[in-house]
Amino acid sequence: MYRSVVRGVGSYLPEKIMTNDDLSEIVDTSDEWIRKRTGIERRHIAADDEFTNDLAVAAAERALAAADMSAADIDLVILATTTPDNTFPATAAKVQARLGVTKGPAFDVQAVCSGFIFAMTQADNMLRLGQAKRALVIGAEIYSRILDWEDRSTCVLFGDGSGAIVLEAVDSEGVNSERGLLTTILGTDGANYDKLYVDGGVATSGNAGCVRMAGQDVFRQAVARMSESVEEALEKAGLTKDDLDWLVPHQANIRIIEQVGKKLGVSRDKVMITVQEHANTSAATVPLAMTHGVKHGHFKEGDVIALTAMGGGFTWGAIVLRW
């Protein structure tokens, strides 16, 4: 029996910063309006010659360094992204080649903002089955290229960025006192397909399209799905909300984050909040928040940590792990 253990995390944010004041010059909004409704202060924007694979590689290299590993140690690469470089091949293939990984598969996962949770779950399944030994899981997005910069309801919410994690399969006795991923929960409700989507695609319009969102529906569903999936994952692991040391939620909106923490009974000082720094980077927000937690020494060995997200589709999921 194997268990997936976190060996290192890393993240990358593009150099260019767009503040709320910068946004107010191109759309009818203000710093006060954005902060009050979302908690966002700034977002990072990829350079014109910067692509999703560039962001992914930068975060992956930092995760490998943190894990004290090299490309030769990795035999599985999974990239969660909604903004691939090309329709095909998978952007993960380019990332694999640039990193110098020569063993095992590399592929993309598309579950929008839940993508990193889906990708981690897939990696965990493969590691536990012995199909790989060490996995590099990445979330990387360039949302600035699928935004309608005249739509105040969406363009203020998103940014570009990436995060990565290295997982290693270790021998396990199958008890929840061990380090590593304890449980994973995933879900999808396609009936809400048109509540958060991009109005384009290869088979429909032939172009990438722009993000469209029914904000109130997304808010309600995000709070419910994220909190419920954490509760389900804790129960599956034989734990309760009282056992939870840290909550690392998808960084979409400060009000969603606060409501999820409240429903789970987690005090604000145990909820990882980074949305103010980079806005909603979709599949990259969870690893960005995890890297922040490690960088600032928040996570202690033995801590029970819950990761959770919800995205278009609707998709959602949660992971409970022991640090």
ChimeraX attribute file (.defattr): number of C-alpha atoms within 10 A of each C-alpha:
attribute: neighborCount
match mode: 1-to-1
recipient: residues
	/A:1	12
	/A:2	19
	/A:3	24
	/A:4	28
	/A:5	22
	/A:6	20
	/A:7	20
	/A:8	22
	/A:9	30
	/A:10	28
	/A:11	29
	/A:12	23
	/A:13	24
	/A:14	20
	/A:15	10
	/A:16	12
	/A:17	17
	/A:18	16
	/A:19	17
	/A:20	20
	/A:21	15
	/A:22	14
	/A:23	20
	/A:24	16
	/A:25	10
	/A:26	11
	/A:27	14
	/A:28	10
	/A:29	17
	/A:30	15
	/A:31	17
	/A:32	13
	/A:33	13
	/A:34	21
	/A:35	16
	/A:36	12
	/A:37	11
	/A:38	21
	/A:39	23
	/A:40	28
	/A:41	20
	/A:42	25
	/A:43	27
	/A:44	22
	/A:45	22
	/A:46	23
	/A:47	11
	/A:48	7
	/A:49	6
	/A:50	12
	/A:51	17
	/A:52	25
	/A:53	26
	/A:54	20
	/A:55	25
	/A:56	29
	/A:57	25
	/A:58	21
	/A:59	29
	/A:60	31
	/A:61	21
	/A:62	19
	/A:63	26
	/A:64	22
	/A:65	16
	/A:66	15
	/A:67	18
	/A:68	11
	/A:69	16
	/A:70	14
	/A:71	18
	/A:72	11
	/A:73	17
	/A:74	24
	/A:75	19
	/A:76	25
	/A:77	26
	/A:78	28
	/A:79	30
	/A:80	34
	/A:81	34
	/A:82	23
	/A:83	23
	/A:84	21
	/A:85	18
	/A:86	9
	/A:87	11
	/A:88	9
	/A:89	12
	/A:90	19
	/A:91	24
	/A:92	27
	/A:93	20
	/A:94	18
	/A:95	25
	/A:96	27
	/A:97	13
	/A:98	13
	/A:99	17
	/A:100	13
	/A:101	20
	/A:102	15
	/A:103	15
	/A:104	15
	/A:105	16
	/A:106	23
	/A:107	18
	/A:108	23
	/A:109	23
	/A:110	17
	/A:111	24
	/A:112	28
	/A:113	32
	/A:114	33
	/A:115	31
	/A:116	35
	/A:117	31
	/A:118	28
	/A:119	26
	/A:120	27
	/A:121	22
	/A:122	15
	/A:123	27
	/A:124	28
	/A:125	17
	/A:126	18
	/A:127	24
	/A:128	19
	/A:129	14
	/A:130	12
	/A:131	15
	/A:132	21
	/A:133	21
	/A:134	26
	/A:135	28
	/A:136	28
	/A:137	31
	/A:138	35
	/A:139	38
	/A:140	37
	/A:141	32
	/A:142	30
	/A:143	24
	/A:144	19
	/A:145	18
	/A:146	19
	/A:147	21
	/A:148	16
	/A:149	16
	/A:150	12
	/A:151	14
	/A:152	16
	/A:153	15
	/A:154	17
	/A:155	20
	/A:156	28
	/A:157	22
	/A:158	26
	/A:159	30
	/A:160	28
	/A:161	31
	/A:162	33
	/A:163	34
	/A:164	34
	/A:165	28
	/A:166	28
	/A:167	27
	/A:168	24
	/A:169	24
	/A:170	16
	/A:171	10
	/A:172	15
	/A:173	10
	/A:174	11
	/A:175	11
	/A:176	17
	/A:177	12
	/A:178	16
	/A:179	20
	/A:180	25
	/A:181	24
	/A:182	25
	/A:183	21
	/A:184	27
	/A:185	20
	/A:186	18
	/A:187	16
	/A:188	18
	/A:189	11
	/A:190	12
	/A:191	9
	/A:192	16
	/A:193	13
	/A:194	15
	/A:195	18
	/A:196	19
	/A:197	19
	/A:198	17
	/A:199	15
	/A:200	15
	/A:201	13
	/A:202	10
	/A:203	7
	/A:204	10
	/A:205	10
	/A:206	9
	/A:207	11
	/A:208	17
	/A:209	18
	/A:210	20
	/A:211	19
	/A:212	19
	/A:213	15
	/A:214	13
	/A:215	12
	/A:216	10
	/A:217	12
	/A:218	19
	/A:219	16
	/A:220	12
	/A:221	17
	/A:222	25
	/A:223	21
	/A:224	16
	/A:225	22
	/A:226	25
	/A:227	23
	/A:228	19
	/A:229	24
	/A:230	29
	/A:231	21
	/A:232	20
	/A:233	25
	/A:234	27
	/A:235	14
	/A:236	15
	/A:237	18
	/A:238	13
	/A:239	16
	/A:240	15
	/A:241	15
	/A:242	10
	/A:243	12
	/A:244	21
	/A:245	19
	/A:246	23
	/A:247	26
	/A:248	26
	/A:249	28
	/A:250	34
	/A:251	32
	/A:252	28
	/A:253	20
	/A:254	21
	/A:255	15
	/A:256	22
	/A:257	25
	/A:258	18
	/A:259	17
	/A:260	24
	/A:261	23
	/A:262	14
	/A:263	14
	/A:264	19
	/A:265	12
	/A:266	18
	/A:267	13
	/A:268	14
	/A:269	9
	/A:270	15
	/A:271	19
	/A:272	22
	/A:273	24
	/A:274	24
	/A:275	27
	/A:276	18
	/A:277	18
	/A:278	27
	/A:279	26
	/A:280	27
	/A:281	32
	/A:282	34
	/A:283	36
	/A:284	34
	/A:285	34
	/A:286	29
	/A:287	27
	/A:288	30
	/A:289	23
	/A:290	26
	/A:291	22
	/A:292	19
	/A:293	19
	/A:294	14
	/A:295	12
	/A:296	8
	/A:297	9
	/A:298	14
	/A:299	18
	/A:300	12
	/A:301	8
	/A:302	14
	/A:303	16
	/A:304	25
	/A:305	24
	/A:306	26
	/A:307	26
	/A:308	32
	/A:309	33
	/A:310	34
	/A:311	23
	/A:312	24
	/A:313	21
	/A:314	25
	/A:315	24
	/A:316	28
	/A:317	28
	/A:318	31
	/A:319	25
	/A:320	28
	/A:321	26
	/A:322	22
	/A:323	17
